[in-house]
Amino acid sequence: MALVLNEEQSMLRDSARGLISDKAPVAHLRKLRDAKDDNGFSRDLWKTFAEMGFAGLLVPEDFGGSGLGCVEAGVVMEEIGRTLMPSPFLSTGVVAATALTRGGNAAQKSEYLTRLAKGDLIASLAVDEGVKHRPLKTAMQAVRAGNGFKLKGAKAFVVDGHAADLLIVAARTAGQPRERDGLTLFLVDPKAKGIEIERTAMVDAHNAARIVFNEMDVTADSVLGEVDQGAVLLEGILNVGRAAVASEMVGVSEESFTRTVTYLKERKQFGKLIGEFQALQHRAAHLYTEIEITKAAVMKALQTLDLDFDKAGAAVAVAKAKAGSTATLAVQEAVQMHGGVGMTDAFDIGFFMKRARVCQELFGDAAYHAEQLARLKGY
């Protein structure tokens, strides 16, 4: 399959770009940060996003969504990356929509997916417990109690967890950390008794949360998928999230590159445009080729998720690792080529560096995915 967008996907990109660039430029993120907004994103803009069909891209048509695929979700994520738009699209429209669609029973889908597609439900996946993404190290306990379970433990780096109406929580119903068997996913009401949520503003002015579960009671109906067999479902959900974040990093990289090239054509030093210096031309050309290679890797991962979901792990690992290293290169080069002004908060380019750093860690950094690829290939 060609690693390019078809006509319909190109139209979707243009539609998303028009809305996001108009309603959520980098100044929008700066305004929310400076105002210390309670949500960290605009709920009105999220409703507009939903009205245009973006929130329900991955939701089946039977539940009010568009029934589209990961390539389309990646298209929107790339445009979000271009302006650093703070939005629950990743946590809700991509990760939660995938979790409910692939793991939910009929009642769960009926209850949540329609609301999600309308923009009335914000959901978040709570999986990580430490400073690094290691889902199999899940130690949080879900102990059987009567007709349900008691959840005990803590989660960190829960994207949009402070604003969520629904949490999808990974806990261990059997086995020990590092074991695949024994993981179970639960649908949890964040307003229920026994939960403590602490909002944690990240370095990139986006938001996450730390959540503590104090022997919280959940019923058996809260289980998403099968008890003790949640590892495969969780890995699939995470792979979609990883490919989406890789797409966002493509947007971050391209916008950083575009802004830098524009600056090279405007800034004069020693009586010449700095873009005329061959050393900077070489660095810009190298970055351009890295971005193009990354775009191909990410597109391949998204297409593989749509065509052969269960065998997409290797393609996703390549895409996330490559997107992380390329985004890091792109923002570092952008700051360096802008010189001293690139380090100031008054200049937007620093926001791209901070977002790239967070995206690098989100759902696994380049080192994690290199290890995953080696494991999948049997090295």
Secondary structure as a PSIPRED ss2 file (coil, helix, strand):
# PSIPRED VFORMAT (PSIPRED V4.0)

   1 M C   1.000  0.000  0.000
   2 A C   1.000  0.000  0.000
   3 L C   1.000  0.000  0.000
   4 V C   1.000  0.000  0.000
   5 L C   1.000  0.000  0.000
   6 N C   1.000  0.000  0.000
   7 E H   0.000  1.000  0.000
   8 E H   0.000  1.000  0.000
   9 Q H   0.000  1.000  0.000
  10 S H   0.000  1.000  0.000
  11 M H   0.000  1.000  0.000
  12 L H   0.000  1.000  0.000
  13 R H   0.000  1.000  0.000
  14 D H   0.000  1.000  0.000
  15 S H   0.000  1.000  0.000
  16 A H   0.000  1.000  0.000
  17 R H   0.000  1.000  0.000
  18 G H   0.000  1.000  0.000
  19 L H   0.000  1.000  0.000
  20 I H   0.000  1.000  0.000
  21 S H   0.000  1.000  0.000
  22 D H   0.000  1.000  0.000
  23 K H   0.000  1.000  0.000
  24 A C   1.000  0.000  0.000
  25 P C   1.000  0.000  0.000
  26 V H   0.000  1.000  0.000
  27 A H   0.000  1.000  0.000
  28 H H   0.000  1.000  0.000
  29 L H   0.000  1.000  0.000
  30 R H   0.000  1.000  0.000
  31 K H   0.000  1.000  0.000
  32 L H   0.000  1.000  0.000
  33 R H   0.000  1.000  0.000
  34 D H   0.000  1.000  0.000
  35 A H   0.000  1.000  0.000
  36 K C   1.000  0.000  0.000
  37 D C   1.000  0.000  0.000
  38 D C   1.000  0.000  0.000
  39 N C   1.000  0.000  0.000
  40 G C   1.000  0.000  0.000
  41 F C   1.000  0.000  0.000
  42 S C   1.000  0.000  0.000
  43 R H   0.000  1.000  0.000
  44 D H   0.000  1.000  0.000
  45 L H   0.000  1.000  0.000
  46 W H   0.000  1.000  0.000
  47 K H   0.000  1.000  0.000
  48 T H   0.000  1.000  0.000
  49 F H   0.000  1.000  0.000
  50 A H   0.000  1.000  0.000
  51 E H   0.000  1.000  0.000
  52 M C   1.000  0.000  0.000
  53 G C   1.000  0.000  0.000
  54 F C   1.000  0.000  0.000
  55 A C   1.000  0.000  0.000
  56 G C   1.000  0.000  0.000
  57 L C   1.000  0.000  0.000
  58 L C   1.000  0.000  0.000
  59 V C   1.000  0.000  0.000
  60 P C   1.000  0.000  0.000
  61 E H   0.000  1.000  0.000
  62 D H   0.000  1.000  0.000
  63 F H   0.000  1.000  0.000
  64 G C   1.000  0.000  0.000
  65 G C   1.000  0.000  0.000
  66 S C   1.000  0.000  0.000
  67 G C   1.000  0.000  0.000
  68 L C   1.000  0.000  0.000
  69 G C   1.000  0.000  0.000
  70 C H   0.000  1.000  0.000
  71 V H   0.000  1.000  0.000
  72 E H   0.000  1.000  0.000
  73 A H   0.000  1.000  0.000
  74 G H   0.000  1.000  0.000
  75 V H   0.000  1.000  0.000
  76 V H   0.000  1.000  0.000
  77 M H   0.000  1.000  0.000
  78 E H   0.000  1.000  0.000
  79 E H   0.000  1.000  0.000
  80 I H   0.000  1.000  0.000
  81 G H   0.000  1.000  0.000
  82 R H   0.000  1.000  0.000
  83 T H   0.000  1.000  0.000
  84 L C   1.000  0.000  0.000
  85 M C   1.000  0.000  0.000
  86 P C   1.000  0.000  0.000
  87 S C   1.000  0.000  0.000
  88 P C   1.000  0.000  0.000
  89 F H   0.000  1.000  0.000
  90 L H   0.000  1.000  0.000
  91 S H   0.000  1.000  0.000
  92 T H   0.000  1.000  0.000
  93 G H   0.000  1.000  0.000
  94 V H   0.000  1.000  0.000
  95 V H   0.000  1.000  0.000
  96 A H   0.000  1.000  0.000
  97 A H   0.000  1.000  0.000
  98 T H   0.000  1.000  0.000
  99 A H   0.000  1.000  0.000
 100 L H   0.000  1.000  0.000
 101 T H   0.000  1.000  0.000
 102 R H   0.000  1.000  0.000
 103 G H   0.000  1.000  0.000
 104 G C   1.000  0.000  0.000
 105 N C   1.000  0.000  0.000
 106 A H   0.000  1.000  0.000
 107 A H   0.000  1.000  0.000
 108 Q H   0.000  1.000  0.000
 109 K H   0.000  1.000  0.000
 110 S H   0.000  1.000  0.000
 111 E H   0.000  1.000  0.000
 112 Y H   0.000  1.000  0.000
 113 L H   0.000  1.000  0.000
 114 T H   0.000  1.000  0.000
 115 R H   0.000  1.000  0.000
 116 L H   0.000  1.000  0.000
 117 A H   0.000  1.000  0.000
 118 K H   0.000  1.000  0.000
 119 G C   1.000  0.000  0.000
 120 D C   1.000  0.000  0.000
 121 L C   1.000  0.000  0.000
 122 I C   1.000  0.000  0.000
 123 A E   0.000  0.000  1.000
 124 S E   0.000  0.000  1.000
 125 L E   0.000  0.000  1.000
 126 A E   0.000  0.000  1.000
 127 V C   1.000  0.000  0.000
 128 D C   1.000  0.000  0.000
 129 E C   1.000  0.000  0.000
 130 G C   1.000  0.000  0.000
 131 V C   1.000  0.000  0.000
 132 K C   1.000  0.000  0.000
 133 H C   1.000  0.000  0.000
 134 R C   1.000  0.000  0.000
 135 P H   0.000  1.000  0.000
 136 L H   0.000  1.000  0.000
 137 K H   0.000  1.000  0.000
 138 T C   1.000  0.000  0.000
 139 A C   1.000  0.000  0.000
 140 M C   1.000  0.000  0.000
 141 Q E   0.000  0.000  1.000
 142 A E   0.000  0.000  1.000
 143 V E   0.000  0.000  1.000
 144 R E   0.000  0.000  1.000
 145 A E   0.000  0.000  1.000
 146 G C   1.000  0.000  0.000
 147 N C   1.000  0.000  0.000
 148 G E   0.000  0.000  1.000
 149 F E   0.000  0.000  1.000
 150 K E   0.000  0.000  1.000
 151 L E   0.000  0.000  1.000
 152 K E   0.000  0.000  1.000
 153 G E   0.000  0.000  1.000
 154 A E   0.000  0.000  1.000
 155 K E   0.000  0.000  1.000
 156 A E   0.000  0.000  1.000
 157 F E   0.000  0.000  1.000
 158 V E   0.000  0.000  1.000
 159 V E   0.000  0.000  1.000
 160 D C   1.000  0.000  0.000
 161 G H   0.000  1.000  0.000
 162 H H   0.000  1.000  0.000
 163 A H   0.000  1.000  0.000
 164 A C   1.000  0.000  0.000
 165 D C   1.000  0.000  0.000
 166 L E   0.000  0.000  1.000
 167 L E   0.000  0.000  1.000
 168 I E   0.000  0.000  1.000
 169 V E   0.000  0.000  1.000
 170 A E   0.000  0.000  1.000
 171 A E   0.000  0.000  1.000
 172 R E   0.000  0.000  1.000
 173 T C   1.000  0.000  0.000
 174 A C   1.000  0.000  0.000
 175 G C   1.000  0.000  0.000
 176 Q C   1.000  0.000  0.000
 177 P C   1.000  0.000  0.000
 178 R C   1.000  0.000  0.000
 179 E C   1.000  0.000  0.000
 180 R C   1.000  0.000  0.000
 181 D C   1.000  0.000  0.000
 182 G C   1.000  0.000  0.000
 183 L E   0.000  0.000  1.000
 184 T E   0.000  0.000  1.000
 185 L E   0.000  0.000  1.000
 186 F E   0.000  0.000  1.000
 187 L E   0.000  0.000  1.000
 188 V E   0.000  0.000  1.000
 189 D C   1.000  0.000  0.000
 190 P C   1.000  0.000  0.000
 191 K C   1.000  0.000  0.000
 192 A C   1.000  0.000  0.000
 193 K C   1.000  0.000  0.000
 194 G C   1.000  0.000  0.000
 195 I E   0.000  0.000  1.000
 196 E E   0.000  0.000  1.000
 197 I E   0.000  0.000  1.000
 198 E E   0.000  0.000  1.000
 199 R E   0.000  0.000  1.000
 200 T E   0.000  0.000  1.000
 201 A E   0.000  0.000  1.000
 202 M C   1.000  0.000  0.000
 203 V C   1.000  0.000  0.000
 204 D C   1.000  0.000  0.000
 205 A C   1.000  0.000  0.000
 206 H C   1.000  0.000  0.000
 207 N E   0.000  0.000  1.000
 208 A E   0.000  0.000  1.000
 209 A E   0.000  0.000  1.000
 210 R E   0.000  0.000  1.000
 211 I E   0.000  0.000  1.000
 212 V E   0.000  0.000  1.000
 213 F E   0.000  0.000  1.000
 214 N E   0.000  0.000  1.000
 215 E E   0.000  0.000  1.000
 216 M E   0.000  0.000  1.000
 217 D E   0.000  0.000  1.000
 218 V E   0.000  0.000  1.000
 219 T E   0.000  0.000  1.000
 220 A H   0.000  1.000  0.000
 221 D H   0.000  1.000  0.000
 222 S H   0.000  1.000  0.000
 223 V E   0.000  0.000  1.000
 224 L E   0.000  0.000  1.000
 225 G C   1.000  0.000  0.000
 226 E C   1.000  0.000  0.000
 227 V C   1.000  0.000  0.000
 228 D C   1.000  0.000  0.000
 229 Q E   0.000  0.000  1.000
 230 G H   0.000  1.000  0.000
 231 A H   0.000  1.000  0.000
 232 V H   0.000  1.000  0.000
 233 L H   0.000  1.000  0.000
 234 L H   0.000  1.000  0.000
 235 E H   0.000  1.000  0.000
 236 G H   0.000  1.000  0.000
 237 I H   0.000  1.000  0.000
 238 L H   0.000  1.000  0.000
 239 N H   0.000  1.000  0.000
 240 V H   0.000  1.000  0.000
 241 G H   0.000  1.000  0.000
 242 R H   0.000  1.000  0.000
 243 A H   0.000  1.000  0.000
 244 A H   0.000  1.000  0.000
 245 V H   0.000  1.000  0.000
 246 A H   0.000  1.000  0.000
 247 S H   0.000  1.000  0.000
 248 E H   0.000  1.000  0.000
 249 M H   0.000  1.000  0.000
 250 V H   0.000  1.000  0.000
 251 G H   0.000  1.000  0.000
 252 V H   0.000  1.000  0.000
 253 S H   0.000  1.000  0.000
 254 E H   0.000  1.000  0.000
 255 E H   0.000  1.000  0.000
 256 S H   0.000  1.000  0.000
 257 F H   0.000  1.000  0.000
 258 T H   0.000  1.000  0.000
 259 R H   0.000  1.000  0.000
 260 T H   0.000  1.000  0.000
 261 V H   0.000  1.000  0.000
 262 T H   0.000  1.000  0.000
 263 Y H   0.000  1.000  0.000
 264 L H   0.000  1.000  0.000
 265 K C   1.000  0.000  0.000
 266 E C   1.000  0.000  0.000
 267 R C   1.000  0.000  0.000
 268 K E   0.000  0.000  1.000
 269 Q E   0.000  0.000  1.000
 270 F C   1.000  0.000  0.000
 271 G C   1.000  0.000  0.000
 272 K E   0.000  0.000  1.000
 273 L E   0.000  0.000  1.000
 274 I H   0.000  1.000  0.000
 275 G H   0.000  1.000  0.000
 276 E H   0.000  1.000  0.000
 277 F C   1.000  0.000  0.000
 278 Q H   0.000  1.000  0.000
 279 A H   0.000  1.000  0.000
 280 L H   0.000  1.000  0.000
 281 Q H   0.000  1.000  0.000
 282 H H   0.000  1.000  0.000
 283 R H   0.000  1.000  0.000
 284 A H   0.000  1.000  0.000
 285 A H   0.000  1.000  0.000
 286 H H   0.000  1.000  0.000
 287 L H   0.000  1.000  0.000
 288 Y H   0.000  1.000  0.000
 289 T H   0.000  1.000  0.000
 290 E H   0.000  1.000  0.000
 291 I H   0.000  1.000  0.000
 292 E H   0.000  1.000  0.000
 293 I H   0.000  1.000  0.000
 294 T H   0.000  1.000  0.000
 295 K H   0.000  1.000  0.000
 296 A H   0.000  1.000  0.000
 297 A H   0.000  1.000  0.000
 298 V H   0.000  1.000  0.000
 299 M H   0.000  1.000  0.000
 300 K H   0.000  1.000  0.000
 301 A H   0.000  1.000  0.000
 302 L H   0.000  1.000  0.000
 303 Q H   0.000  1.000  0.000
 304 T H   0.000  1.000  0.000
 305 L H   0.000  1.000  0.000
 306 D H   0.000  1.000  0.000
 307 L H   0.000  1.000  0.000
 308 D C   1.000  0.000  0.000
 309 F H   0.000  1.000  0.000
 310 D H   0.000  1.000  0.000
 311 K H   0.000  1.000  0.000
 312 A C   1.000  0.000  0.000
 313 G H   0.000  1.000  0.000
 314 A H   0.000  1.000  0.000
 315 A H   0.000  1.000  0.000
 316 V H   0.000  1.000  0.000
 317 A H   0.000  1.000  0.000
 318 V H   0.000  1.000  0.000
 319 A H   0.000  1.000  0.000
 320 K H   0.000  1.000  0.000
 321 A H   0.000  1.000  0.000
 322 K H   0.000  1.000  0.000
 323 A H   0.000  1.000  0.000
 324 G H   0.000  1.000  0.000
 325 S H   0.000  1.000  0.000
 326 T H   0.000  1.000  0.000
 327 A H   0.000  1.000  0.000
 328 T H   0.000  1.000  0.000
 329 L H   0.000  1.000  0.000
 330 A H   0.000  1.000  0.000
 331 V H   0.000  1.000  0.000
 332 Q H   0.000  1.000  0.000
 333 E H   0.000  1.000  0.000
 334 A H   0.000  1.000  0.000
 335 V H   0.000  1.000  0.000
 336 Q H   0.000  1.000  0.000
 337 M H   0.000  1.000  0.000
 338 H H   0.000  1.000  0.000
 339 G H   0.000  1.000  0.000
 340 G H   0.000  1.000  0.000
 341 V H   0.000  1.000  0.000
 342 G H   0.000  1.000  0.000
 343 M H   0.000  1.000  0.000
 344 T C   1.000  0.000  0.000
 345 D C   1.000  0.000  0.000
 346 A C   1.000  0.000  0.000
 347 F C   1.000  0.000  0.000
 348 D C   1.000  0.000  0.000
 349 I H   0.000  1.000  0.000
 350 G H   0.000  1.000  0.000
 351 F H   0.000  1.000  0.000
 352 F H   0.000  1.000  0.000
 353 M H   0.000  1.000  0.000
 354 K H   0.000  1.000  0.000
 355 R H   0.000  1.000  0.000
 356 A H   0.000  1.000  0.000
 357 R H   0.000  1.000  0.000
 358 V H   0.000  1.000  0.000
 359 C H   0.000  1.000  0.000
 360 Q H   0.000  1.000  0.000
 361 E H   0.000  1.000  0.000
 362 L C   1.000  0.000  0.000
 363 F C   1.000  0.000  0.000
 364 G C   1.000  0.000  0.000
 365 D C   1.000  0.000  0.000
 366 A H   0.000  1.000  0.000
 367 A H   0.000  1.000  0.000
 368 Y H   0.000  1.000  0.000
 369 H H   0.000  1.000  0.000
 370 A H   0.000  1.000  0.000
 371 E H   0.000  1.000  0.000
 372 Q H   0.000  1.000  0.000
 373 L H   0.000  1.000  0.000
 374 A H   0.000  1.000  0.000
 375 R H   0.000  1.000  0.000
 376 L H   0.000  1.000  0.000
 377 K H   0.000  1.000  0.000
 378 G C   1.000  0.000  0.000
 379 Y C   1.000  0.000  0.000
